[in-house]
Amino acid sequence: MKLTKEEKSVMINGLSTGIATMAFIGLPIGVYMWIISMLERSVSYITQSIAIMVICGIAIVGSLAASIVAKVKDKTNKWATANIVYISIMLVISGLLTYFFIWLMTTYAFN
């Protein structure tokens, strides 16, 4: 069975949306683990929380790249355009929130 370019584009977009959504849900978990470790002044969850944040960041950027590939494969696909906009906006929001919480903890947690 041979898939058309529209079907391939839909499959790529589905995977991209799912992976990005799971990463956007998992990113706060890593941030909260990091905050808890900072408040307890322990290093018990530092490595795990940083690993979760890095994995989620890589998954988000990879999903954005997959959406761009899907848009290049099928230029008429509206889902790819919406997916690119969704992931870009959520990437900026989650990046700023993560940076804010890390800045907040490093600035005020140890004073």
Buried (B, 14 or more C-beta within 10 A) or exposed (E): EEEEEEEBBBEBBEBBBEBBBBBBEBBBBBBBBBBEBBEEEEEEBEEBBBEBBEBBBEBBBBBBEBBBBBBEBBEEBEBBBEBBEBBEEBBEEBEEEBEEBBEEBEEEEEE
